[in-house]
Amino acid sequence: MAKRKGINSRKKTLQRKKKVVSKVRRVLPLIGIGVAILAALAGAWFCGKIGYGKLVASIDGSSLFSIKKITVTGNERITAASIIEQSNIAGIRKLYQLKPDSIVAVLSADPWIGRVRCLKRWWGEVVIEVKERKPVALVHSGVMRLADEQGVLLPVEPGKSYDLPLLTSVPVVKDRGGRLRCDSALFEQACRFITTVRREDDELMNGISQIDMGVADAACCRFAAYDAVVTIGCATGTRQLQNLRRLLEVLGNRSGEPAVIDMRYQNLAFVENRDSRNGGSTGVN
């Protein structure tokens, strides 16, 4: 019958194992450094033996450090083939010949690319990560353009229709890179207004054909379906939008000139029908 080990014996065994593991962990980095030094010395000796030029030619002619795969991620509108063609990666054979900063600089010139990153993998893969700009509105400033969430202006594709609100009276400026963008403060107000209305009443948002940002802290909205022009604060809320919906439905049953509605006040709307002689005001609670 085997002799049973006591608690002290088991503790000593565990301690010995821990010491061995600890020594191995300390020695492994030293072994790695030693191997790296030996590899460097061997490489230096080999370079001196056959010559640097011959070594470079030998590596260039081999499959070592070759680019075997190019992966593009994050693209939706721009095809991977187009991104690879723009970056001129196809003409680069070796990983060490590839300059990621150059790839980033070339692709950043594309107006539809908001952010790009180029990564080299040691097994021969190049990964290009892009984040495309997504338009949130149409902007008319003499020329019709698209604008993304940062207000950067993008070209409109001929013959293509966009289900986006149209903004007018938004100043356009050039940034340091020479790229056209909307005035940041005014565009932020417009985006906040669009986001709020879309969140609270998407159908109401879809009914707005044009938003004029020429009024201070307010949006002047044209509702083609209701034949009405509504001026409402950019920081509007749920209750105001509900009141606006009810008011538009009531006025939608009337005939005549477009109704002009001022809802810049919290619980009061001023309504003017241009076909009436004196106009009027209506309180909405």
C-alpha positions as CSV (number, residue, x, y, z in Angstrom):
1,M,0.0,0.0,0.0
2,A,1.4,3.4,-1.0
3,K,2.4,5.7,1.7
4,R,0.1,8.7,2.1
5,K,1.7,12.1,1.9
6,G,1.1,14.6,4.6
7,I,-0.1,18.2,4.3
8,N,3.4,19.5,4.8
9,S,4.8,17.2,2.0
10,R,2.1,18.4,-0.5
11,K,2.9,22.1,0.4
12,K,6.6,21.5,-0.2
13,T,5.8,19.9,-3.6
14,L,3.7,22.9,-4.6
15,Q,6.4,25.3,-3.5
16,R,9.0,23.4,-5.6
17,K,6.7,23.5,-8.6
18,K,6.2,27.3,-8.2
19,K,9.9,27.9,-8.0
20,V,10.5,25.9,-11.2
21,V,7.8,27.8,-13.0
22,S,9.2,31.1,-11.7
23,K,12.7,30.2,-12.9
24,V,11.5,29.2,-16.3
25,R,9.6,32.5,-16.7
26,R,12.8,34.4,-15.8
27,V,15.0,32.4,-18.1
28,L,12.7,32.4,-21.2
29,P,13.1,36.1,-22.0
30,L,16.9,35.7,-21.7
31,I,16.8,32.7,-24.1
32,G,14.7,34.8,-26.5
33,I,17.2,37.7,-26.3
34,G,20.1,35.2,-26.9
35,V,18.4,33.7,-29.9
36,A,17.8,37.2,-31.3
37,I,21.4,38.1,-30.8
38,L,22.6,34.9,-32.5
39,A,20.2,35.5,-35.4
40,A,21.6,39.0,-35.8
41,L,25.2,37.8,-35.7
42,A,24.4,35.1,-38.2
43,G,22.7,37.6,-40.5
44,A,25.6,40.0,-40.2
45,W,28.0,37.1,-41.0
46,F,25.9,36.0,-43.9
47,C,25.7,39.6,-45.3
48,G,29.5,39.9,-45.1
49,K,29.9,36.5,-46.7
50,I,27.6,37.0,-49.8
51,G,27.4,40.9,-49.8
52,Y,24.4,43.2,-48.9
53,G,23.3,43.6,-52.5
54,K,23.2,39.9,-53.1
55,L,21.2,39.4,-49.9
56,V,18.6,42.1,-50.9
57,A,18.4,40.6,-54.4
58,S,17.9,37.1,-52.8
59,I,15.1,38.3,-50.6
60,D,13.4,40.2,-53.4
61,G,13.5,37.1,-55.6
62,S,12.0,34.9,-52.8
63,S,8.6,34.6,-51.3
64,L,9.9,36.0,-48.0
65,F,8.0,39.2,-46.8
66,S,5.8,39.0,-49.9
67,I,2.3,40.6,-49.9
68,K,0.0,37.7,-50.3
69,K,-3.3,39.2,-49.4
70,I,-5.0,42.6,-49.4
71,T,-8.1,43.0,-47.2
72,V,-10.4,46.1,-47.2
73,T,-12.9,46.5,-44.3
74,G,-15.6,49.1,-43.5
75,N,-16.4,50.0,-47.1
76,E,-20.0,50.1,-48.3
77,R,-20.3,52.7,-51.0
78,I,-16.7,52.4,-52.4
79,T,-15.7,49.0,-53.8
80,A,-12.6,47.2,-52.4
81,A,-11.2,47.1,-55.9
82,S,-11.5,50.9,-56.2
83,I,-9.8,51.4,-52.9
84,I,-6.9,49.0,-53.8
85,E,-6.5,50.8,-57.2
86,Q,-6.4,54.3,-55.5
87,S,-3.8,53.2,-53.0
88,N,-1.5,51.8,-55.8
89,I,-0.8,48.7,-53.6
90,A,-0.9,46.4,-56.5
91,G,2.5,47.6,-57.7
92,I,4.1,46.8,-54.3
93,R,5.4,43.3,-53.8
94,K,7.1,43.3,-50.4
95,L,5.8,44.3,-47.0
96,Y,8.9,46.3,-46.2
97,Q,8.3,48.4,-49.4
98,L,4.9,49.4,-48.2
99,K,4.6,52.8,-46.4
100,P,1.3,52.9,-44.5
101,D,1.4,56.7,-44.1
102,S,1.5,57.1,-47.9
103,I,-1.5,54.8,-48.3
104,V,-3.4,56.8,-45.7
105,A,-2.5,60.1,-47.4
106,V,-3.7,58.9,-50.8
107,L,-7.0,57.5,-49.6
108,S,-7.8,60.4,-47.4
109,A,-8.0,62.6,-50.5
110,D,-11.2,60.7,-51.5
111,P,-14.1,62.9,-50.4
112,W,-16.1,59.8,-49.3
113,I,-13.5,58.4,-47.0
114,G,-13.6,60.0,-43.5
115,R,-11.0,57.9,-41.8
116,V,-8.5,55.3,-43.0
117,R,-5.9,53.0,-41.4
118,C,-3.4,50.7,-43.1
119,L,-1.9,47.7,-41.2
120,K,0.8,45.2,-42.2
121,R,0.5,41.6,-40.9
122,W,3.8,39.6,-40.6
123,W,2.2,36.7,-42.5
124,G,1.9,38.7,-45.6
125,E,-1.5,40.4,-45.3
126,V,-2.2,44.1,-45.7
127,V,-5.4,45.4,-44.1
128,I,-7.0,48.7,-45.1
129,E,-9.6,49.9,-42.7
130,V,-11.9,52.7,-43.9
131,K,-14.8,54.6,-42.5
132,E,-16.9,56.2,-45.1
133,R,-18.8,59.5,-44.8
134,K,-22.5,59.1,-44.6
135,P,-24.7,62.0,-45.8
136,V,-27.4,63.2,-43.5
137,A,-28.7,66.2,-45.5
138,L,-28.6,68.0,-48.8
139,V,-27.2,71.5,-48.7
140,H,-28.0,74.2,-51.3
141,S,-25.5,77.1,-51.3
142,G,-25.6,78.0,-55.0
143,V,-24.6,74.4,-55.8
144,M,-26.5,71.3,-54.5
145,R,-24.2,69.1,-52.4
146,L,-24.5,66.4,-49.7
147,A,-23.3,66.9,-46.1
148,D,-22.1,64.3,-43.6
149,E,-22.5,64.4,-39.8
150,Q,-19.4,66.7,-39.5
151,G,-20.8,69.1,-42.1
152,V,-18.2,68.0,-44.8
153,L,-19.7,68.6,-48.2
154,L,-19.8,65.7,-50.7
155,P,-20.6,65.7,-54.4
156,V,-24.1,64.7,-55.6
157,E,-24.2,61.8,-58.0
158,P,-26.0,62.8,-61.3
159,G,-29.3,61.0,-61.7
160,K,-29.5,59.7,-58.2
161,S,-32.3,60.7,-55.8
162,Y,-31.7,61.2,-52.0
163,D,-34.3,60.8,-49.3
164,L,-32.7,63.5,-47.2
165,P,-33.8,66.9,-45.9
166,L,-32.7,69.9,-47.9
167,L,-31.0,72.7,-45.9
168,T,-30.7,76.3,-47.2
169,S,-29.1,79.5,-45.7
170,V,-26.2,77.5,-44.3
171,P,-22.8,79.2,-44.8
172,V,-20.1,77.1,-46.5
173,V,-16.4,77.6,-45.5
174,K,-13.1,75.9,-46.4
175,D,-11.2,74.1,-43.7
176,R,-7.4,74.0,-43.4
177,G,-7.2,71.1,-45.8
178,G,-9.1,73.1,-48.4
179,R,-12.2,70.9,-48.0
180,L,-15.6,72.6,-48.1
181,R,-17.8,72.2,-45.1
182,C,-20.8,73.8,-43.5
183,D,-20.5,76.4,-40.7
184,S,-20.2,74.2,-37.7
185,A,-22.4,76.0,-35.2
186,L,-25.3,76.4,-37.6
187,F,-25.0,72.8,-39.0
188,E,-25.0,71.4,-35.4
189,Q,-28.3,73.1,-34.8
190,A,-29.7,71.7,-38.0
191,C,-28.5,68.2,-37.2
192,R,-29.9,68.4,-33.7
193,F,-33.3,69.5,-35.0
194,I,-33.4,66.8,-37.7
195,T,-32.4,64.1,-35.2
196,T,-35.1,65.2,-32.7
197,V,-37.9,65.3,-35.2
198,R,-36.9,62.0,-36.8
199,R,-36.8,60.3,-33.4
200,E,-40.1,61.7,-32.2
201,D,-42.1,61.6,-35.5
202,D,-40.4,60.1,-38.5
203,E,-43.4,60.6,-40.7
204,L,-43.4,64.3,-39.8
205,M,-39.7,64.5,-40.7
206,N,-40.3,62.9,-44.1
207,G,-43.0,65.5,-44.8
208,I,-40.4,68.4,-44.6
209,S,-39.3,69.2,-48.1
210,Q,-36.9,72.1,-47.1
211,I,-35.4,73.6,-44.0
212,D,-34.2,77.2,-44.1
213,M,-31.6,77.9,-41.3
214,G,-31.6,81.7,-41.9
215,V,-33.7,82.4,-38.8
216,A,-31.7,82.7,-35.5
217,D,-32.0,79.6,-33.3
218,A,-34.9,78.3,-35.4
219,A,-35.7,76.2,-38.5
220,C,-38.1,77.4,-41.1
221,C,-39.6,74.2,-42.5
222,R,-41.6,73.8,-45.7
223,F,-44.3,71.1,-45.5
224,A,-45.3,70.4,-49.1
225,A,-48.0,67.8,-48.2
226,Y,-49.7,70.2,-45.8
227,D,-49.0,73.3,-47.9
228,A,-47.5,75.1,-44.8
229,V,-44.4,77.0,-43.8
230,V,-43.5,76.4,-40.1
231,T,-40.9,78.3,-38.1
232,I,-39.9,76.3,-35.0
233,G,-37.0,76.4,-32.5
234,C,-34.1,74.1,-33.2
235,A,-34.3,72.9,-29.6
236,T,-37.9,71.7,-30.0
237,G,-39.4,69.0,-27.8
238,T,-42.0,66.2,-27.9
239,R,-45.0,68.3,-26.9
240,Q,-44.3,71.0,-29.4
241,L,-44.0,68.4,-32.2
242,Q,-47.2,66.8,-31.2
243,N,-49.0,70.2,-31.2
244,L,-47.5,70.9,-34.7
245,R,-48.8,67.5,-36.0
246,R,-52.3,68.3,-34.8
247,L,-52.2,71.8,-36.1
248,L,-51.0,70.7,-39.6
249,E,-53.8,68.1,-39.7
250,V,-56.4,70.8,-38.9
251,L,-55.0,73.3,-41.5
252,G,-54.6,70.6,-44.1
253,N,-58.4,70.5,-44.6
254,R,-58.5,74.2,-45.6
255,S,-58.0,75.5,-49.1
256,G,-56.2,78.7,-50.1
257,E,-52.7,80.1,-49.8
258,P,-50.0,78.2,-47.8
259,A,-50.4,78.7,-44.0
260,V,-47.5,80.4,-42.3
261,I,-47.0,79.1,-38.7
262,D,-44.7,80.5,-36.1
263,M,-44.1,78.0,-33.3
264,R,-41.0,79.5,-31.7
265,Y,-43.0,79.9,-28.5
266,Q,-43.5,77.0,-26.2
267,N,-47.3,76.7,-26.1
268,L,-48.4,79.2,-28.7
269,A,-48.6,79.1,-32.4
270,F,-49.2,82.1,-34.7
271,V,-51.0,81.1,-37.9
272,E,-51.4,83.3,-40.8
273,N,-53.5,82.4,-43.9
274,R,-52.5,84.7,-46.7
275,D,-55.9,84.5,-48.4
276,S,-57.6,86.1,-45.3
277,R,-57.7,89.8,-44.9
278,N,-56.4,90.2,-41.4
279,G,-54.8,86.9,-40.5
280,G,-55.0,85.6,-37.0
281,S,-53.3,83.8,-34.2
282,T,-54.2,80.5,-32.6
283,G,-53.1,79.3,-29.1
284,V,-52.1,75.6,-28.9
285,N,-51.8,74.1,-25.4
